[in-house]
Amino acid sequence: MTADQLTVTDAGEDAVLEAITEVIAPFNAQRSGMPLGPGDDAACLSFPAGAAVITTDTMSEGQDFRRQWWLGPEELGGTEFEPVAEWPMDIGTKAAAQNLSDINAMGAEPTALLVSLTLPPQTPVAWVQDFYRGMIRACSAAGAENCVIAGGDLGSGEVISVTITALGAPPEDGKLLRRSSATAGELLAVNGALGYAAAGLEVLELPGAEAVTEAEEQHCEDHAEIIRSCLKAQQQPEPVLTAGPSALAAGATAGMDLSDGLLRDAQRLAEASGVRVRLDDEVLTRRAGRLEPVAELIGPASAAQRAAHWVLSGGEDYGLLATFPESAELPEGFEVIGRIEQGSAEVLTGLETGRRGWDSLAP
């Protein structure tokens, strides 16, 4: 039996842990901040500022991803796209990215990840190693240069499930971006794409090649770049992990991660700060226009409305929503998409919305 064929059940827990260590030990060795790494009952981390920011997220097969998304071009609407990457790496990248994004949204620097990984018995050991290589890819982004993979836990189950706990170091002055400190008269700005991950999800859920017409195949070829961008946003997200600290340095007053859709997350900010959020429909319509070629692939008759829905309510963008004083010079990558007003805690827009964002517990 080759290494690629060896399953986690065949290998046993200790051998799987050794295989994981083989991947992450060289990565961790290049970084400081962990006097004692994985191998004992717990790792030891150092926090010069004397405090830590902490968050956790779970991704489960069937709920957050389907392995058939990575089957290849013949299952992806008949297009000539190559898969974004090997799927275990992508799962590792996405699981890490969504946690790193939360740390960044506080204006903190990611310092460590703890991973609880549940695996079906027949999962190849090589799959597990590639999963961790995907995590390393996410931790190699600018802004995560000091982040280590500090250990975690292994378990067995019917489907793949990943829970990551991320720790971060706050700025030296201790100031963090919070949802509760926006005030009337400020600008609302976003760093990152809006709606791309939701668009990518719908493309991945399209029927197989046998249901694709010649006209649809030509449409895919004509708009390959934007479709690829949407697929990558869903399968292999790359949040800008320097956005939080740069926003704080520019005078941002409040901020939060965009993971459940602009409307839903902006509503959370409005409620936490006791303010009204008025979105700039012109800016958002322009952003939605970039996604219309993808929406036409899903359903030409309602493409504009569908694209607007993705921008307003699509989840998993992992951008940063932040408020700034009107006089502030916005950091690179931020665009004003609205204003903060006095009034009841609500989000105002004249665009058609439909369902207002992602709810992990909704039917």
C-alpha positions as CSV (number, residue, x, y, z in Angstrom):
1,M,0.0,0.0,0.0
2,T,1.5,3.3,-1.0
3,A,1.4,6.5,1.1
4,D,-1.3,7.9,-1.1
5,Q,-3.5,4.9,-0.5
6,L,-3.0,4.7,3.3
7,T,-6.1,5.7,5.1
8,V,-6.3,7.3,8.6
9,T,-7.9,4.1,9.9
10,D,-5.0,2.0,8.5
11,A,-2.4,4.4,9.9
12,G,-3.9,5.1,13.3
13,E,-3.9,8.3,15.3
14,D,-0.2,8.5,16.2
15,A,0.9,7.9,12.6
16,V,-1.5,10.5,11.3
17,L,-0.2,13.0,13.9
18,E,3.3,12.3,12.7
19,A,2.2,12.9,9.1
20,I,0.7,16.3,10.2
21,T,3.8,17.2,12.1
22,E,5.9,16.4,9.0
23,V,4.0,19.2,7.2
24,I,3.6,21.9,9.9
25,A,6.9,21.6,11.8
26,P,9.1,23.1,9.1
27,F,6.5,25.9,8.7
28,N,6.3,26.6,12.5
29,A,10.1,26.5,12.8
30,Q,10.4,29.6,10.7
31,R,8.2,31.7,13.0
32,S,8.6,32.9,16.6
33,G,6.0,33.3,19.3
34,M,5.6,29.6,20.2
35,P,8.2,28.6,22.8
36,L,6.6,25.1,22.9
37,G,4.9,23.6,19.9
38,P,2.6,20.7,19.3
39,G,3.6,17.4,20.9
40,D,2.7,17.8,24.6
41,D,-0.8,18.2,26.0
42,A,-0.8,21.9,24.9
43,A,1.3,24.3,23.1
44,C,2.8,27.4,24.7
45,L,2.4,30.8,23.0
46,S,4.0,34.2,23.9
47,F,2.0,37.4,23.8
48,P,4.2,40.5,24.3
49,A,1.2,42.8,24.6
50,G,-0.2,40.7,27.5
51,A,-3.5,40.0,25.8
52,A,-5.0,37.9,23.0
53,V,-7.9,38.1,20.6
54,I,-9.6,34.7,20.1
55,T,-12.3,33.4,17.7
56,T,-13.5,30.0,16.4
57,D,-15.4,28.7,13.3
58,T,-16.6,25.4,12.0
59,M,-16.8,24.0,8.4
60,S,-18.7,20.8,7.7
61,E,-19.1,18.7,4.6
62,G,-22.5,19.0,3.1
63,Q,-23.2,22.3,5.0
64,D,-20.3,24.4,3.9
65,F,-18.7,22.5,1.0
66,R,-19.3,19.5,-1.2
67,R,-16.4,17.4,-2.4
68,Q,-18.0,17.1,-5.9
69,W,-17.2,20.8,-6.5
70,W,-13.6,19.7,-7.2
71,L,-14.4,16.9,-9.6
72,G,-13.1,18.8,-12.7
73,P,-14.1,20.6,-15.8
74,E,-16.5,18.1,-17.2
75,E,-18.7,18.4,-14.1
76,L,-18.4,22.2,-14.0
77,G,-21.0,23.2,-16.6
78,G,-19.0,21.9,-19.5
79,T,-16.5,24.8,-19.3
80,E,-12.8,24.4,-20.0
81,F,-11.9,25.7,-16.5
82,E,-9.3,23.8,-14.5
83,P,-10.2,23.1,-10.9
84,V,-8.9,25.9,-8.7
85,A,-6.6,23.5,-6.7
86,E,-6.6,20.1,-5.1
87,W,-9.7,20.0,-2.8
88,P,-8.0,19.1,0.5
89,M,-5.7,22.1,0.2
90,D,-8.7,24.4,-0.6
91,I,-10.6,23.1,2.5
92,G,-7.6,23.9,4.6
93,T,-7.1,27.3,3.1
94,K,-10.8,28.2,3.5
95,A,-11.1,27.0,7.0
96,A,-8.0,29.0,8.0
97,A,-9.0,32.0,6.0
98,Q,-12.3,32.5,7.6
99,N,-10.7,32.5,11.1
100,L,-7.8,34.7,10.0
101,S,-10.4,37.2,8.6
102,D,-12.1,37.4,12.0
103,I,-8.8,38.3,13.7
104,N,-8.0,40.8,11.0
105,A,-11.4,42.4,11.4
106,M,-10.6,43.3,15.0
107,G,-7.4,45.1,13.8
108,A,-5.3,42.4,15.4
109,E,-2.5,40.2,14.0
110,P,-3.1,36.4,13.7
111,T,-0.6,34.5,15.9
112,A,-1.8,30.9,16.2
113,L,-4.4,28.4,14.9
114,L,-5.7,25.3,16.7
115,V,-7.4,22.7,14.5
116,S,-10.0,20.1,15.4
117,L,-10.4,17.8,12.5
118,T,-13.1,15.1,12.1
119,L,-12.4,12.6,9.4
120,P,-14.3,9.6,7.8
121,P,-12.3,6.4,8.5
122,Q,-11.3,5.9,4.8
123,T,-9.8,9.4,4.4
124,P,-6.2,9.1,3.0
125,V,-3.4,10.2,5.2
126,A,-2.2,12.2,2.1
127,W,-5.5,14.1,2.2
128,V,-4.8,15.2,5.8
129,Q,-1.3,16.4,4.8
130,D,-2.6,18.4,1.9
131,F,-5.3,19.9,4.1
132,Y,-2.5,21.3,6.4
133,R,-0.6,22.5,3.3
134,G,-3.7,24.5,2.5
135,M,-3.7,26.0,5.9
136,I,-0.1,26.9,5.5
137,R,-1.0,28.6,2.2
138,A,-3.5,30.8,4.1
139,C,-1.0,31.6,6.8
140,S,1.5,32.7,4.2
141,A,-0.5,35.8,3.2
142,A,0.6,39.3,4.1
143,G,-0.6,40.1,7.6
144,A,-0.2,36.5,8.9
145,E,3.6,36.3,8.9
146,N,3.8,35.4,12.6
147,C,0.9,32.9,12.7
148,V,1.8,29.3,13.7
149,I,-0.3,26.1,13.6
150,A,-0.2,25.2,17.3
151,G,-1.9,21.8,17.3
152,G,-5.4,20.6,17.8
153,D,-7.3,17.3,17.8
154,L,-8.3,14.4,15.6
155,G,-11.6,12.6,15.5
156,S,-13.6,10.2,13.4
157,G,-17.0,10.8,11.9
158,E,-19.3,10.2,8.9
159,V,-18.3,13.5,7.2
160,I,-15.3,15.8,7.2
161,S,-15.7,18.6,9.8
162,V,-13.1,21.3,10.7
163,T,-13.2,23.6,13.7
164,I,-10.4,26.1,14.0
165,T,-9.7,28.4,16.9
166,A,-7.6,31.4,16.0
167,L,-5.6,33.6,18.3
168,G,-4.3,37.1,17.6
169,A,-2.3,39.9,19.2
170,P,-3.9,43.3,19.5
171,P,-2.0,46.5,18.5
172,E,0.5,47.8,21.0
173,D,-2.0,50.5,22.2
174,G,-4.6,47.8,22.8
175,K,-7.2,49.5,20.5
176,L,-9.4,47.1,18.6
177,L,-12.0,47.5,15.8
178,R,-15.4,46.8,17.3
179,R,-18.9,46.9,16.0
180,S,-20.2,49.2,18.7
181,S,-18.3,52.5,18.1
182,A,-19.7,53.9,14.8
183,T,-21.3,57.3,15.0
184,A,-23.5,59.5,12.8
185,G,-21.8,61.5,10.1
186,E,-19.1,58.8,9.4
187,L,-18.4,57.0,6.2
188,L,-19.1,53.3,5.7
189,A,-16.4,51.6,3.6
190,V,-15.5,48.1,2.5
191,N,-12.3,46.3,1.7
192,G,-12.7,43.3,-0.6
193,A,-15.1,41.9,-3.1
194,L,-18.9,41.8,-2.6
195,G,-20.9,38.9,-3.9
196,Y,-18.2,37.0,-5.6
197,A,-18.3,33.9,-3.3
198,A,-22.0,33.7,-3.5
199,A,-21.8,33.8,-7.3
200,G,-19.1,31.1,-7.2
201,L,-21.3,28.9,-5.1
202,E,-24.2,29.1,-7.6
203,V,-21.8,28.3,-10.5
204,L,-20.5,25.2,-8.5
205,E,-24.1,24.1,-8.0
206,L,-25.0,24.2,-11.7
207,P,-26.0,21.0,-13.5
208,G,-23.4,18.8,-15.1
209,A,-22.0,19.1,-18.7
210,E,-24.9,17.0,-20.2
211,A,-27.3,19.9,-19.4
212,V,-25.2,22.7,-20.9
213,T,-26.1,24.2,-24.3
214,E,-23.6,25.4,-26.9
215,A,-24.6,29.0,-26.2
216,E,-23.9,28.6,-22.4
217,E,-20.6,27.0,-23.1
218,Q,-19.6,30.0,-25.3
219,H,-20.8,32.4,-22.6
220,C,-18.4,30.7,-20.2
221,E,-15.5,31.1,-22.6
222,D,-16.4,34.8,-23.2
223,H,-16.5,35.6,-19.4
224,A,-14.0,33.1,-18.1
225,E,-12.0,35.6,-16.0
226,I,-14.9,36.8,-13.9
227,I,-16.3,33.3,-13.5
228,R,-12.8,32.0,-12.4
229,S,-12.6,34.9,-9.9
230,C,-16.0,33.9,-8.4
231,L,-15.0,30.2,-8.1
232,K,-11.8,31.1,-6.4
233,A,-13.6,33.4,-4.0
234,Q,-15.8,30.4,-2.9
235,Q,-13.2,27.6,-3.0
236,Q,-10.0,29.4,-2.1
237,P,-10.7,32.8,-0.4
238,E,-7.9,35.3,0.1
239,P,-9.0,37.9,2.7
240,V,-6.8,40.9,2.9
241,L,-5.2,40.3,6.3
242,T,-3.6,43.8,6.5
243,A,-6.9,45.6,6.1
244,G,-7.8,45.7,9.8
245,P,-4.5,47.2,11.1
246,S,-4.4,49.6,8.2
247,A,-8.0,50.7,8.9
248,L,-7.1,51.4,12.5
249,A,-4.0,53.3,11.5
250,A,-6.2,55.5,9.2
251,G,-8.6,56.3,12.0
252,A,-11.4,53.7,11.6
253,T,-13.9,53.9,14.4
254,A,-15.7,50.6,14.0
255,G,-15.4,47.4,11.9
256,M,-16.4,43.8,11.3
257,D,-15.8,40.9,9.1
258,L,-18.1,40.4,6.1
259,S,-19.0,36.7,6.2
260,D,-22.8,36.5,6.2
261,G,-23.7,39.2,3.6
262,L,-23.5,43.0,3.5
263,L,-27.1,43.6,4.7
264,R,-26.9,41.1,7.6
265,D,-23.5,42.2,8.8
266,A,-24.3,46.0,8.4
267,Q,-27.4,45.4,10.4
268,R,-25.3,43.9,13.2
269,L,-23.0,47.0,13.1
270,A,-26.1,49.3,13.2
271,E,-27.6,47.5,16.2
272,A,-24.3,47.4,18.1
273,S,-23.6,51.1,17.5
274,G,-27.3,52.3,17.8
275,V,-27.1,54.0,14.4
276,R,-28.7,53.9,10.9
277,V,-26.8,52.7,7.9
278,R,-27.7,54.2,4.5
279,L,-26.1,52.3,1.6
280,D,-25.0,54.0,-1.6
281,D,-27.1,52.2,-4.2
282,E,-25.2,53.7,-7.1
283,V,-21.9,52.2,-5.9
284,L,-23.5,48.8,-5.1
285,T,-25.3,48.7,-8.5
286,R,-21.9,49.3,-10.2
287,R,-20.4,46.4,-8.2
288,A,-23.3,44.2,-9.1
289,G,-22.8,45.0,-12.7
290,R,-19.4,43.3,-12.6
291,L,-21.2,40.0,-11.7
292,E,-24.0,40.2,-14.2
293,P,-22.2,37.9,-16.7
294,V,-22.0,35.2,-14.0
295,A,-25.7,35.8,-13.1
296,E,-26.6,35.4,-16.8
297,L,-25.1,31.9,-16.7
298,I,-27.5,31.1,-13.9
299,G,-30.6,32.7,-15.3
300,P,-30.5,35.4,-18.0
301,A,-34.0,36.7,-17.3
302,S,-33.2,38.0,-13.8
303,A,-29.5,38.5,-14.1
304,A,-29.4,42.1,-12.8
305,Q,-31.5,41.3,-9.8
306,R,-29.5,38.1,-9.0
307,A,-26.2,40.0,-9.2
308,A,-27.6,42.7,-6.8
309,H,-28.7,40.0,-4.4
310,W,-25.2,38.5,-4.4
311,V,-23.7,41.9,-3.6
312,L,-26.2,42.7,-0.8
313,S,-26.8,39.3,0.7
314,G,-24.1,36.9,-0.5
315,G,-22.0,35.4,2.3
316,E,-18.4,34.2,2.7
317,D,-16.7,37.3,1.1
318,Y,-14.5,37.7,4.2
319,G,-14.0,41.4,3.4
320,L,-13.8,44.2,6.0
321,L,-16.6,46.6,6.7
322,A,-15.4,49.7,8.5
323,T,-16.5,53.2,9.5
324,F,-14.3,56.3,9.1
325,P,-14.6,59.9,10.0
326,E,-15.5,61.9,6.9
327,S,-12.1,63.6,6.9
328,A,-10.1,60.4,7.0
329,E,-8.0,59.3,4.1
330,L,-9.1,55.8,3.4
331,P,-6.4,53.1,3.1
332,E,-5.7,51.4,-0.2
333,G,-8.4,48.9,-1.1
334,F,-11.3,50.6,0.7
335,E,-14.3,52.0,-1.1
336,V,-17.1,54.1,0.4
337,I,-20.4,52.3,0.1
338,G,-22.6,54.3,2.5
339,R,-23.0,56.6,5.4
340,I,-23.8,56.4,9.1
341,E,-26.8,58.4,10.3
342,Q,-28.7,59.1,13.4
343,G,-31.9,57.0,13.7
344,S,-33.2,53.6,14.4
345,A,-30.8,50.7,14.0
346,E,-31.6,49.7,10.4
347,V,-30.0,49.4,7.0
348,L,-31.5,51.4,4.2
349,T,-31.3,50.6,0.5
350,G,-33.5,51.1,-2.5
351,L,-32.3,47.9,-4.2
352,E,-34.2,44.7,-4.4
353,T,-32.8,42.5,-1.6
354,G,-34.7,39.2,-1.1
355,R,-33.2,37.2,1.7
356,R,-31.0,39.3,3.8
357,G,-27.8,37.3,4.2
358,W,-26.7,33.9,5.4
359,D,-28.0,32.3,8.6
360,S,-26.2,29.0,9.5
361,L,-29.2,27.8,11.5
362,A,-31.9,28.8,9.1
363,P,-33.7,26.0,7.1
